[in-house]
Amino acid sequence: MELVDEAIEEGDASGYIFAVLEYGKSDPILQGFACYGPVPLTQGVYDLYWIIVDPSAQKEGHGSYLLKYVEHEVIRKGGRMLLIETPSHESYGATIRF
């Protein structure tokens, strides 16, 4: 929540950009979100901090959709590289395969 609060308070100056995926028009349900932003002191390099999908909505392509959206936005903003890091622990196996 710290990054969300910072993004709300500081806007673009926070360096954090959020993409939210919702389902439904009248009463939307949050399916997932991504957080990314430019890497300080670089040109055109972005970090992908998180892609989070509600466990009940996983395996439906929402994570892939969010990743494609972030990639498109990075390119649109003049980005040339998107860095994605994750721990190598066994518990992150699904994340690494993704």
Secondary structure, 3 states (H helix, E strand, C coil): CHHHHHHHHHHHHHCCEEEEEEECCCCCEEEEEEEEEECCCCCCEEEEEEEEECHHHCCCCHHHHHHHHHHHHHHHCCCCEEEECCCCCHHHHHHHHC
